[in-house]
Amino acid sequence: MEALGQGTTEIAQGSAVRNGWVVGRDLITIRGGVEGIVQSDGMVRICAGGFVRGEIKAAVIEVEGNVEGSMEATDRIELRTGAYAQGVILAPRIIVQDGVACDATFRIVHQDSFPPVELPEPIEGQGPSH
């Protein structure tokens, strides 16, 4: 993972996380690939050419790439032109643009239905030194 600034994490194009857990407090941008769990109390963005196989939980999820698995957002999920989504999509607001391919189950739920996203505490000594 490449830190881009305070609260921003990026999985770069050509990089992949296998059987992992990507956790962030703000924006997580995926240009490469993730197999596992992606979780943020902010936004997760899967760019064109990026993919996630597994589970995504965030306040906002924007997809231009491919997602196979479940997506759960406390605010909204946006599937943008060129995106592919397969699995379960759960959010109070779901936006689907023209040109999206889907094989998914959509569930639109009230925003108060979600428990707050609880992120694990960082492992001491495992993060970047400041």
N, C-alpha and C positions, 0 to 999 in steps of 0.2 A: 504494500500500500504506500502511496505517496501522499504526504501531507502537503496541502496547497495553501493553507492559511488557517487561522483560528477556526476550528469547528468544521473544516472541510477535508474530506478524504476522497481519494480517487484510486480506482483500480484501472490502471492504464491499458490502452489497446496493446494487445500482445501479451498481457499478464493474466494470470488466472489464480483463483483461490479454490482449492479442491477440498471437499469435506471440511469446510471451515465456517467461521462465524465472523461476519464483518459487522462491527458495532460502531455507531457514531452518535454524537449529540446533535449535529446540525445536518449539513448536506453531505450525502454520499453519492458520488458520480461513478458509474460503472461503464467504462468503454471497452473493457476486456470481458472476462468471464468469472462467474462465481457459481460454485456448486455447494450449497449449504444454506445458511441463514444470513439474511441482511436485515439489520434492525437499526432504526434511528428514531429519535423523538422529533426530528425535523423532516427533511425531504430525502427521498431516494430517487435518483434519476438514472435510468438505463438508456444510454445513448444508442443511436443507430450503430449496428455492429457489435454491441454489447449483449451479454446474455446472463440470465440467472436461471439456474435449475435448483429449485428448493422453495424457500419461504421468504417473503418480504413483509416486514411490518414497519410502518412509519406513519407520520401525520399526513404526508403527501407523497404519492408515488407517480412519477412521470415515466412513460415507457415509449421509446422510439425503436428499441431493439426487440429481443426475444425474452419471454418469461415462460417457463414451464414449471408450474407449481402453484402455490397460493400467494395471493396479495391481500393484505389487510391494512386499510388506511383509516385513521380517525377523522380525517378531513375529506380528502378526495383522491381518486385515481384517474389519471388521464392516459388514455391510449391514443397515441398520435400516429399520423399517417406513416405507414411502413412498419408499424409494430405488429408483433405476433404474440398472442397470449393464449396459454392453455392451462386450465386448472380452475381454481375458485377465486373469484374477485369479490371482495367484501368492503364496502365503504358507504358513508352517507351520501356521497356524490360520485357518480361514475360518468366520465366524459369519453366518448368514443368518436374519433374523427373518421372521415371517409378514408378508405384505403387501409383499414386495419383488418387483419385476419385473426379470428378468434375461434377457439374451441373451448369455451369456458362457461361456468355457471356464475351468474351475477346475483349478488345479494345486496340490496340497498337497505341499510339499517339506520336507525336514528343515531345521531352522534353521541348521545349520552349512554348508548349501549356498550361502549368500549371501556374497559378498565384502562387506567393510565399505562403508557408504555414504561416498563421498568428496565433500565439498562444495567448490566452487571458492572460492578466497580472494576477499574483497571487492575490488572495484576501488578503488584508492587515490583519494581525493578524490570518490568517488561516493556515499558513505553520509552519514547525518546527522552533523552536527558536534556534538561533546560539549563 
